[in-house]
Amino acid sequence: MTLGQLKWLAIIVPIALLSGFWALLHSVFFELHEFPDVLFILGGTVAGTALFAFAVFAVVNRLEQRILVQNKELEQRTQELETLLTVGRAASSSLELGELLDAAMDAILEATKTDAAEVWLRSTPGELVLTRHRGADEDAFTERTRLRDGEGLPGLTAAQAATIVVHDLPNESRFVRPLIVERGFQTYCGLPLRHRDEIVGVLGVASKEPGRLSSDRDLRLLAGIGEAVALAIANARLHERVLDGAVLEERIRIARELHDGLAQVLGYINTQTLAVKRLLATGRAREARDELDAMERAARNVYGDVREAILGLRMSLPRQGLIPALRRYLEEYSPMSGVTLKLDAGEHAETLKLQPEVEIQLMRVVQEALANVRKHAHAAHATVRITVDDGILAIEVADDGQGFDPGLEARTGWPRFGLQTMRERVQAVGGRFEIESKPGAGTRLKVTLPAAPEEVALASGAR
């Protein structure tokens, strides 16, 4: 019965009951009009009213119970959706595998009221490696960090490609980490992480209460989280492969540039060595000393270039994003260059995620600009400024050095200080390259390019 039906029943039944008694009192029971006989009619009326009230109360109670059950189910569904949304948000907001796994396991521990969670990932065919743990007793869970398929509950989960739930760990012979049992854990659930019919890993959840993870709701929630985590793992690995390809290509390019520069300097030193020998043979020691000084400067410059190239090769892997990679680079490059370097990143730029090839090209442009500051600007300070405004990413490198005449490049066609290389890198990612400078007033290099809508939305949402 619905609440609307109950309302109409509460109106109609009393009217019908009273009308019936009134009719009987004026027809069949006409002689009961006088006292004390009328008390029979009154008693019947009271009894009927009481029975009706109890019936209404019983219906209301059933309705309340049904509403409570529905509210509880709705609350559980809402919590499930919130948990899945948290995991989905973590998977979409970061391509760092560790970050998304931590966020997913934190959501699992909160939603299932369990004590520990872990993720095992495939390292080689037939083997799992413990990649992440959250919650209590980490030392117990890391007692074994590698398992073969079929070994232990995680290995069995991977081998059978099916969920395994055990509520009595102390008596479970297939469990191979006794320290976990010694810490009082009773329940363990192994859930296969499947992506496109491939088991990419295993999600493990453990509790010290034997009754945990026994409901269909808990298992359904874990299955939903497992699907999101498996997809996020596949995306993160794909991103790593794309990034590795872009990094390898960039490293080959840097190595080629380094080789060309070294070849030129070594050729120069070889030629000048012969010249110095001839000068010394003819007794022209002063001229020989001048040549040696020039060779020393060339060697010192190429040494700086080599150190810079090695740092660039080491730092050309911005897996953590452009801003963190630049921050690390400036920290290491500043002592090497002798210039005080500062990174000024806007609020949105701090969390902006770009395509790997775009990040690498921008990273190299900044590195080459700072190399020019070191070699040519004679500056004391330089600032790298990064902002995102109205969907446009802007990167500026400004120094307080001696500056130069940009018009010289236009008049001579000579790509001064590698400006042409930087311009080509920016154009390759669809950006615009500008440079402002004049003698004695420093130099400001600016790169602008449109950021994809999802990249801007991600950066804005990170606030």
C-alpha positions as CSV (number, residue, x, y, z in Angstrom):
1,M,0.0,0.0,0.0
2,T,1.2,3.5,-0.9
3,L,1.1,6.6,1.3
4,G,-1.6,8.1,-1.0
5,Q,-3.8,5.0,-0.6
6,L,-3.3,5.1,3.1
7,K,-4.5,8.7,3.2
8,W,-7.7,7.9,1.3
9,L,-8.3,4.8,3.5
10,A,-7.9,7.0,6.7
11,I,-10.7,9.2,5.4
12,I,-13.1,6.7,3.8
13,V,-13.1,3.9,6.4
14,P,-14.0,6.1,9.5
15,I,-16.8,7.7,7.5
16,A,-18.1,4.3,6.3
17,L,-17.9,2.9,9.8
18,L,-19.7,5.7,11.4
19,S,-22.3,5.8,8.7
20,G,-22.9,2.1,9.1
21,F,-23.3,2.4,12.9
22,W,-25.7,5.4,12.4
23,A,-27.8,3.4,9.9
24,L,-28.0,0.4,12.2
25,L,-28.8,2.5,15.1
26,H,-31.8,4.0,13.3
27,S,-33.0,0.8,11.8
28,V,-32.1,-2.7,13.1
29,F,-31.0,-1.5,16.5
30,F,-33.6,1.3,16.9
31,E,-34.5,0.1,20.4
32,L,-30.8,0.7,21.5
33,H,-31.3,4.5,21.5
34,E,-31.9,4.6,25.2
35,F,-29.4,4.5,28.0
36,P,-27.8,2.1,29.0
37,D,-28.3,0.1,25.7
38,V,-26.7,2.9,23.7
39,L,-23.4,1.9,25.4
40,F,-23.3,-1.2,23.2
41,I,-23.3,1.0,20.1
42,L,-20.6,3.2,21.7
43,G,-18.5,0.2,22.6
44,G,-18.7,-1.1,19.1
45,T,-17.8,2.3,17.7
46,V,-14.7,2.5,20.0
47,A,-13.6,-1.1,19.2
48,G,-14.0,-0.5,15.5
49,T,-12.0,2.8,15.7
50,A,-9.3,1.1,17.7
51,L,-9.0,-1.8,15.3
52,F,-8.8,0.6,12.4
53,A,-6.2,2.7,14.1
54,F,-4.1,-0.4,14.8
55,A,-4.4,-1.5,11.2
56,V,-3.3,2.0,10.0
57,F,-0.4,2.0,12.5
58,A,0.7,-1.5,11.2
59,V,0.6,-0.2,7.6
60,V,2.5,2.9,8.5
61,N,5.1,0.8,10.3
62,R,5.6,-1.4,7.2
63,L,5.9,1.7,5.0
64,E,8.5,3.2,7.4
65,Q,10.5,-0.1,7.4
66,R,10.4,-0.2,3.6
67,I,11.5,3.5,3.4
68,L,14.4,2.8,5.8
69,V,15.5,-0.2,3.7
70,Q,15.3,1.9,0.6
71,N,17.2,4.7,2.2
72,K,19.9,2.3,3.3
73,E,20.2,0.8,-0.1
74,L,20.2,4.3,-1.7
75,E,23.0,5.4,0.8
76,Q,25.0,2.3,-0.1
77,R,24.5,2.9,-3.8
78,T,25.5,6.6,-3.3
79,Q,28.7,5.5,-1.4
80,E,29.5,3.0,-4.2
81,L,29.1,5.7,-6.9
82,E,31.2,8.2,-4.8
83,T,33.9,5.6,-4.4
84,L,33.9,4.7,-8.1
85,L,33.9,8.4,-9.0
86,T,36.9,8.9,-6.7
87,V,38.8,6.1,-8.4
88,G,37.8,7.3,-11.8
89,R,38.9,10.9,-11.0
90,A,42.2,9.6,-9.8
91,A,42.7,7.5,-12.9
92,S,41.9,10.5,-15.2
93,S,43.8,13.2,-13.3
94,S,47.2,11.4,-13.2
95,L,49.2,9.2,-15.5
96,E,51.6,8.4,-12.6
97,L,50.8,4.8,-11.8
98,G,51.7,5.2,-8.1
99,E,49.4,8.1,-7.6
100,L,46.4,6.5,-9.1
101,L,46.9,3.2,-7.3
102,D,47.2,5.0,-3.9
103,A,44.0,7.0,-4.6
104,A,42.2,3.8,-5.6
105,M,43.3,1.9,-2.5
106,D,42.5,4.7,-0.2
107,A,39.0,4.8,-1.6
108,I,38.7,1.0,-1.2
109,L,39.7,1.1,2.5
110,E,37.2,3.9,3.2
111,A,34.3,2.3,1.4
112,T,34.8,-1.3,2.6
113,K,36.0,-0.5,6.1
114,T,38.9,-2.9,5.7
115,D,42.5,-2.6,7.1
116,A,44.9,-3.0,4.2
117,A,45.0,-3.1,0.4
118,E,47.7,-4.0,-2.1
119,V,48.2,-4.2,-5.9
120,W,50.3,-6.8,-7.7
121,L,51.3,-6.2,-11.3
122,R,52.7,-8.4,-14.0
123,S,56.5,-8.0,-14.4
124,T,57.1,-11.0,-16.6
125,P,54.7,-13.7,-17.9
126,G,53.8,-15.9,-15.1
127,E,55.0,-13.6,-12.3
128,L,53.5,-10.9,-10.1
129,V,55.4,-8.1,-8.3
130,L,54.0,-6.3,-5.3
131,T,53.8,-2.7,-6.6
132,R,51.8,-0.8,-4.0
133,H,50.5,-1.2,-0.4
134,R,48.2,1.0,1.7
135,G,46.9,0.6,5.2
136,A,48.2,-1.3,8.2
137,D,51.1,-3.6,8.7
138,E,53.1,-2.8,5.5
139,D,56.1,-4.9,6.7
140,A,53.9,-8.0,6.9
141,F,52.5,-7.6,3.4
142,T,55.9,-7.0,1.9
143,E,57.2,-10.2,3.4
144,R,56.9,-11.6,-0.1
145,T,57.1,-9.2,-3.0
146,R,57.2,-11.7,-5.9
147,L,54.8,-14.5,-6.6
148,R,54.5,-17.0,-9.4
149,D,51.1,-17.6,-11.0
150,G,49.3,-20.1,-8.7
151,E,51.4,-19.2,-5.7
152,G,49.6,-17.7,-2.7
153,L,46.2,-16.1,-3.0
154,P,47.3,-13.3,-5.4
155,G,49.0,-15.9,-7.6
156,L,45.9,-18.1,-7.6
157,T,43.7,-15.1,-8.4
158,A,45.9,-14.4,-11.4
159,A,46.1,-18.0,-12.5
160,Q,42.3,-18.6,-12.2
161,A,41.3,-15.1,-13.5
162,A,38.6,-15.2,-10.8
163,T,37.9,-13.5,-7.5
164,I,39.0,-15.4,-4.4
165,V,37.6,-14.6,-0.9
166,V,38.9,-16.3,2.2
167,H,37.4,-15.5,5.7
168,D,39.7,-17.8,7.8
169,L,43.3,-17.0,6.9
170,P,44.8,-18.9,9.9
171,N,43.5,-22.1,8.4
172,E,44.1,-21.3,4.8
173,S,47.0,-23.5,3.5
174,R,47.3,-21.6,0.2
175,F,48.3,-18.3,2.0
176,V,52.1,-17.9,1.9
177,R,52.7,-14.9,4.1
178,P,52.4,-16.1,7.7
179,L,53.4,-12.7,9.1
180,I,50.1,-11.3,7.9
181,V,48.2,-14.0,9.9
182,E,50.3,-13.3,12.9
183,R,49.2,-9.7,12.8
184,G,45.6,-10.8,13.2
185,F,44.2,-10.6,9.7
186,Q,41.3,-12.9,9.1
187,T,39.8,-12.0,5.6
188,Y,41.6,-11.7,2.3
189,C,40.0,-10.9,-1.1
190,G,42.0,-11.3,-4.3
191,L,40.5,-9.6,-7.4
192,P,41.9,-10.0,-10.9
193,L,42.7,-6.8,-12.7
194,R,41.6,-7.5,-16.3
195,H,42.1,-5.4,-19.4
196,R,41.0,-6.7,-22.8
197,D,41.0,-10.3,-21.7
198,E,44.5,-9.9,-20.2
199,I,45.3,-10.1,-16.5
200,V,47.5,-7.1,-15.8
201,G,47.6,-7.6,-12.1
202,V,45.7,-8.5,-8.8
203,L,44.0,-6.2,-6.3
204,G,44.2,-7.6,-2.8
205,V,42.1,-6.3,0.2
206,A,42.5,-7.6,3.7
207,S,40.7,-7.2,7.0
208,K,41.1,-8.3,10.6
209,E,37.4,-9.0,10.9
210,P,36.3,-12.4,9.5
211,G,32.9,-11.1,8.4
212,R,34.2,-8.4,6.1
213,L,33.8,-8.6,2.3
214,S,31.1,-11.2,2.6
215,S,28.3,-9.2,1.0
216,D,27.5,-9.0,-2.7
217,R,27.6,-5.2,-2.4
218,D,31.3,-5.2,-1.3
219,L,32.3,-7.6,-4.0
220,R,30.3,-5.6,-6.6
221,L,32.1,-2.5,-5.5
222,L,35.5,-4.1,-5.7
223,A,34.7,-5.4,-9.1
224,G,33.8,-1.9,-10.3
225,I,37.0,-0.4,-8.8
226,G,39.0,-3.2,-10.3
227,E,37.7,-2.4,-13.8
228,A,38.7,1.3,-13.4
229,V,42.1,0.4,-12.0
230,A,42.9,-2.1,-14.7
231,L,42.0,0.5,-17.4
232,A,44.1,3.2,-15.6
233,I,47.1,0.8,-15.4
234,A,46.8,0.1,-19.1
235,N,46.6,3.8,-19.9
236,A,49.6,4.6,-17.7
237,R,51.7,1.9,-19.3
238,L,50.7,3.1,-22.8
239,H,51.7,6.7,-21.8
240,E,55.0,5.4,-20.5
241,R,55.7,3.6,-23.9
242,V,54.8,6.8,-25.8
243,L,56.9,8.9,-23.6
244,D,59.8,6.5,-23.8
245,G,59.7,6.6,-27.6
246,A,59.6,10.4,-27.6
247,V,62.5,10.5,-25.0
248,L,64.6,8.1,-27.0
249,E,64.1,10.2,-30.2
250,E,65.1,13.3,-28.3
251,R,68.1,11.7,-26.7
252,I,69.3,10.6,-30.1
253,R,69.0,14.2,-31.3
254,I,70.9,15.5,-28.3
255,A,73.6,12.9,-28.8
256,R,73.9,13.9,-32.4
257,E,74.2,17.6,-31.5
258,L,76.7,16.7,-28.9
259,H,78.7,14.6,-31.3
260,D,78.8,17.3,-33.9
261,G,79.9,19.9,-31.4
262,L,82.6,17.7,-30.0
263,A,83.8,16.8,-33.5
264,Q,84.2,20.5,-34.4
265,V,86.1,21.3,-31.2
266,L,88.3,18.3,-31.5
267,G,89.1,19.1,-35.1
268,Y,89.9,22.7,-34.1
269,I,92.2,21.5,-31.2
270,N,93.9,19.0,-33.5
271,T,94.6,21.8,-36.1
272,Q,95.7,24.2,-33.4
273,T,98.0,21.7,-31.8
274,L,99.9,21.4,-35.1
275,A,100.1,25.2,-35.3
276,V,101.4,25.4,-31.8
277,K,104.1,22.9,-32.6
278,R,105.2,24.9,-35.6
279,L,105.3,28.1,-33.5
280,L,107.4,26.5,-30.8
281,A,109.7,25.0,-33.4
282,T,110.3,28.5,-34.8
283,G,110.8,30.0,-31.4
284,R,107.6,32.0,-31.4
285,A,106.6,31.1,-27.8
286,R,104.3,34.1,-27.2
287,E,102.2,33.3,-30.2
288,A,102.1,29.7,-29.2
289,R,100.9,30.7,-25.7
290,D,98.1,32.8,-27.2
291,E,97.0,29.8,-29.3
292,L,97.1,27.6,-26.2
293,D,94.9,30.1,-24.3
294,A,92.4,30.0,-27.2
295,M,92.4,26.2,-27.1
296,E,91.9,26.3,-23.3
297,R,88.8,28.5,-23.8
298,A,87.5,26.2,-26.5
299,A,88.0,23.2,-24.3
300,R,86.4,24.9,-21.3
301,N,83.4,25.8,-23.4
302,V,82.9,22.4,-24.8
303,Y,83.3,20.9,-21.3
304,G,80.4,23.1,-20.2
305,D,78.4,22.0,-23.2
306,V,79.1,18.4,-22.4
307,R,78.0,18.7,-18.8
308,E,74.9,20.6,-19.9
309,A,74.1,17.9,-22.5
310,I,74.6,15.2,-19.9
311,L,72.2,17.0,-17.6
312,G,69.7,17.4,-20.5
313,L,69.9,13.8,-21.3
314,R,69.3,12.9,-17.7
315,M,66.5,15.3,-17.2
316,S,64.7,14.8,-20.6
317,L,62.2,12.4,-19.1
318,P,59.4,14.6,-17.6
319,R,57.2,11.7,-16.4
320,Q,56.1,13.8,-13.5
321,G,55.0,16.7,-15.7
322,L,56.7,19.7,-17.3
323,I,56.7,21.9,-14.2
324,P,58.3,19.4,-11.7
325,A,60.8,18.4,-14.4
326,L,61.8,22.1,-15.0
327,R,62.0,22.7,-11.3
328,R,64.5,19.9,-10.9
329,Y,66.5,21.0,-13.9
330,L,66.8,24.6,-12.7
331,E,68.0,23.4,-9.2
332,E,70.8,21.4,-10.8
333,Y,71.6,23.8,-13.7
334,S,71.8,27.0,-11.6
335,P,75.2,26.1,-9.9
336,M,76.6,24.8,-13.2
337,S,75.7,28.0,-15.1
338,G,76.7,30.5,-12.4
339,V,73.3,32.2,-12.9
340,T,70.6,32.6,-10.3
341,L,67.6,30.8,-11.8
342,K,63.9,31.1,-10.8
343,L,60.8,29.2,-11.8
344,D,57.5,31.2,-11.7
345,A,54.6,28.9,-12.5
346,G,51.0,30.1,-12.4
347,E,48.4,28.2,-10.4
348,H,46.9,26.5,-13.5
349,A,50.2,25.7,-15.0
350,E,51.4,23.8,-12.0
351,T,49.1,20.8,-12.8
352,L,48.9,21.1,-16.5
353,K,49.4,17.8,-18.4
354,L,50.6,17.9,-22.0
355,Q,51.3,15.3,-24.6
356,P,54.8,13.7,-24.1
357,E,56.2,15.0,-27.3
358,V,55.0,18.6,-26.5
359,E,56.5,18.4,-23.0
360,I,59.9,17.3,-24.3
361,Q,60.0,19.9,-27.0
362,L,59.2,22.7,-24.6
363,M,61.7,21.3,-22.1
364,R,64.4,21.4,-24.7
365,V,63.5,25.0,-25.7
366,V,63.9,26.1,-22.1
367,Q,67.1,24.2,-21.8
368,E,68.5,25.8,-25.0
369,A,67.4,29.2,-23.9
370,L,69.2,28.8,-20.6
371,A,72.3,27.5,-22.4
372,N,72.3,30.8,-24.3
373,V,72.1,32.7,-21.0
374,R,75.1,30.7,-19.7
375,K,77.2,31.1,-22.8
376,H,76.3,34.5,-24.2
377,A,74.2,36.7,-21.9
378,H,76.6,37.3,-19.1
379,A,73.5,37.6,-16.9
380,A,73.3,37.4,-13.1
381,H,69.6,36.3,-13.0
382,A,67.1,34.5,-15.2
383,T,63.5,33.6,-14.7
384,V,61.4,30.9,-16.4
385,R,57.7,32.0,-16.2
386,I,54.8,29.7,-17.2
387,T,51.2,30.7,-17.3
388,V,47.9,29.4,-18.7
389,D,45.3,32.0,-19.6
390,D,42.1,31.5,-21.7
391,G,43.4,28.2,-23.1
392,I,46.8,29.6,-24.1
393,L,50.0,28.2,-22.5
394,A,52.8,30.8,-22.4
395,I,56.4,30.1,-21.4
396,E,58.9,33.0,-21.0
397,V,62.6,32.9,-20.3
398,A,63.9,36.3,-19.3
399,D,67.4,37.4,-18.2
400,D,69.1,40.6,-17.1
401,G,72.2,40.1,-19.3
402,Q,73.9,42.1,-22.0
403,G,71.2,41.4,-24.7
404,F,71.8,41.5,-28.4
405,D,70.3,42.9,-31.6
406,P,67.6,40.5,-32.9
407,G,67.6,42.4,-36.2
408,L,71.0,41.0,-36.9
409,E,69.5,37.6,-37.6
410,A,66.9,39.0,-40.0
411,R,69.6,41.0,-41.9
412,T,72.2,38.2,-42.1
413,G,70.0,35.1,-42.1
414,W,72.3,33.6,-39.5
415,P,70.5,31.6,-36.8
416,R,72.1,33.4,-33.8
417,F,72.6,31.4,-30.6
418,G,70.5,28.4,-31.9
419,L,67.4,30.6,-32.2
420,Q,66.4,28.8,-35.4
421,T,66.5,25.4,-33.6
422,M,64.3,26.7,-30.8
423,R,61.9,28.2,-33.4
424,E,61.6,24.9,-35.3
425,R,60.9,23.0,-32.0
426,V,58.1,25.4,-31.1
427,Q,56.6,25.3,-34.6
428,A,56.7,21.5,-34.5
429,V,54.2,21.5,-31.7
430,G,52.0,24.2,-33.2
431,G,53.3,27.1,-31.1
432,R,54.6,30.6,-31.7
433,F,58.1,31.8,-31.0
434,E,59.0,35.4,-30.1
435,I,62.2,37.0,-28.8
436,E,62.7,40.5,-27.5
437,S,66.1,41.9,-26.8
438,K,68.4,44.9,-27.3
439,P,72.0,45.5,-26.3
440,G,72.4,46.2,-22.6
441,A,68.8,45.5,-21.7
442,G,68.6,41.7,-21.4
443,T,66.6,39.2,-23.4
444,R,63.1,37.8,-23.2
445,L,62.1,34.7,-25.1
446,K,58.4,33.8,-25.3
447,V,56.6,30.7,-26.5
448,T,52.8,30.5,-26.8
449,L,50.7,27.6,-27.9
450,P,47.1,26.5,-27.4
451,A,46.5,23.9,-24.7
452,A,43.9,21.2,-25.4
453,P,40.5,21.8,-23.7
454,E,40.9,18.7,-21.6
455,E,44.4,19.9,-20.5
456,V,43.0,23.3,-19.5
457,A,40.0,21.7,-17.7
458,L,42.4,19.4,-15.8
459,A,44.6,22.3,-14.7
460,S,41.6,24.4,-13.7
461,G,39.9,21.6,-11.8
462,A,43.1,20.9,-9.8
463,R,42.5,24.0,-7.7
